[in-house]
């Protein structure tokens, strides 16, 4: 038996002092830190300070018995591993213990070597689980920020910038075409920041007339205009010390841009019809679907307001420019909508994924999400195939065929050589799409990884 680290704590609950002494000695020799108790009630008083990973308890104990003790343990900490032992080995005791979440069950007299093997396996399982959780969190950190998903180089750069600015007061300008996820990114920045418990207040600057937008942003006093029957608190005030998200700032009328500039410069505002200045404490994130610099040059946007907004600029690329993220996005939306529809997530056929990757996605992430939601709804056989995709995705003009043959004037062809050339193109396509991962590329090609590696060696594509 290999020596264990002393920080691996085992609690032993046994009312027989001889058994306690014997087991404690063997466990200590094996490298465990052991705390022994004669009753479950004594153990419960000390568990908070001990924080054990494994607990070994007898079933027959004075006061609280082992089964009730197990119930309380699982209520306090479901992750703790419990081994139940008893001299009264009955099927009913074993079933009761396992149903309550016991990791194992041993009859007395205890075979110490068997017990040590079980304990070591429990610690190994806990470590594997911890490693898995760590890797999953690391993957989530690298491939997503909140609900913004991507592993492409451009998205990783965006995540890096967002990570730097999330806790700052700096104004952020997010630029991207409709449907690229600008509000989603703004929400991610807010909810990953120290402001996460404070309000996130979104405002669409294109949905309201200039007068209504002014009132919506700054609020108004009673009687400020016809129909202002009571005081209204604006979105700047409602955001308090949280985040105000101004969407479609490229649609803010010129006459309102001057008032907005003053608020951004002085961090104070006046309600419409008001006379008392109010401090602005929120962090501001803006978004636009067109290039503000071009609007400035065209005289449709104030240059000084542009510079106030354009402190940190993040440009979200259209989906067509980040196709390597598409498999990851498809998987995310499939899982999301399958859960919402109460079904097991279907497997996406490689051919269906190919059609999704080849599509131009003029509606960007929003269009992809809608397509996957509808496809999952119509998918009932556990596999999402081409048949579940809408016609605009699966329709392919003749020029978009996977491969076309141009053989005029050819008297003969070497079929083997031609087949190898086609295979090479397809494998390179899959590797590019999978960002170099042979495991992912094999899945895209519906091949075992070993078969893919064999083909790559045969075609001279490297390992």
Buried (B, 14 or more C-beta within 10 A) or exposed (E): EEEBEEEBBBBBBBBBEEBBEBBBEBBEEBBBBBBBBBBBBBBBEEBEEBEBBBBBBBBBBEEBBBBEBBBBBBEEEEEBBBBBBBEEEEEEBBEBBBEBBBBBBBBBEBEBEEBBEBBBEBBEEBEEEEEEEEEEEEEEEEBBBBEBBBBBEBBEEBBEBBBEBBEBEEBBBBBBBEBBBBBBBBBBBBBBBEBEEBBBBBBBBEEBEEBEBBBBBBBBBEEBEEEBEEBBEBBBBBBBEBBBBBBBBBBBEEEBBEBBBBBBEEBEBBBBBBEEEBEBBBBBBBBBBBEBBEBBEEEBBBEEBBEBBBBBBBEBBBBEBBBBBBBBBBBBBBBBBBEEEEBEBBBBBEEBBBBBBBBEBEBBBBBBBBBBBBBBBEBEEEEBBBEBBEEEBBEEEEEEEEEEEEEEEEEEEEEEEEEBEEBBEBBBBBBEBBBEBBEBBBBBBEBEBEEBBEBBEEBEBEE
